[in-house]
Amino acid sequence: MMGPAHSLSGATAWLGAGAVAHAFGHSMPWPVLVAGALICAGAALAPDLDQKSATISRAFGPISRWLAILIDQLSTVVFNATRGRGERRRSGGHRTLTHTWVWAVALGAGFSAAAAFGGRWAVLGILFVHMVLAVEGLLWRAARVSSDVLVWLLGAATAWILAGVLDRPGNGSDWLFGGGPEYLWLGLPIVLGAVVHTIGDALTISGCPVLWPLPIEGKRWYPVGTPRFMRFRAGHWVENKVLMPAFGVVGAGGAIYALGLFG
């Protein structure tokens, strides 16, 4: 899928998670619901950091472009080192390592640890990165015609405001893991965003190796996906005319229920 659909699906997934949490008696305070939805929207772009032309690879100027090259090389090395007998060597790493559940969990765990033990500036840094990506994904039309600096300023302002709201007593800095380190939950929307991204790509023609390194039909990088007749190309009308409106409706419903407006 393309960036806007990935971001919208990420926000929808977190709002849905909020609805589930509410149903099981662990309701999210509204700042957690809002912040998590934006983080998840940004994190849903992150797996494409293995591709130089992706939105996330352009989002932070030379830094993200350099990082994209590094991740692409790392992904290529890991693929070639772990490929099954029926898999050919690759010279590029797109849709390999960063599109697996292993990467999603490792990324989320790393960010959770940084948020919980790195102090306020670590939290602000994590929020800033994901707010910028959320702007790039959810407000992509405006972001394309704006300068990078304006997008960064909007991301920084949003991160600062959210951190200030979350820090207030009862607003969710210790949500879910009460009694433990604050902001330990911050990795959850990051994991969810990455997983939702890979599921979205599994709907497209080439599929996605979500389950690596589990061997399937003799392949470590088996491209998991829906039945062939149900797949579509990225940017297809199914994505823009069917899935994105559906994400909007489901997300709105999830938010309403998560906030307890339906009891």
Secondary structure, DSSP 8 states (H G I E B T S, - for coil): --HHHHHHHHHHHHHHHHHHHHHTT----HHHHHHHHHHHHHHTTGGGGGSTTSHHHHTTTHHHHHHHHHHHHHHHHHHHHH--TTS---S--TTSGGGSHHHHHHHHHHHHHHHHHS-HHHHHHHHHHHHHHHHHHHTHHHHHHS-HHHHHHHHHHHHHHHHHHHTSTTSSTT-SSTTS-TTGGGHHHHHHHHHHHHHHHHTBTT-B-TTTTS-BTTBSS--B-S-GGG-B-TT-HIIIIIIHHHHHHHHHHHHHHHTTTT-
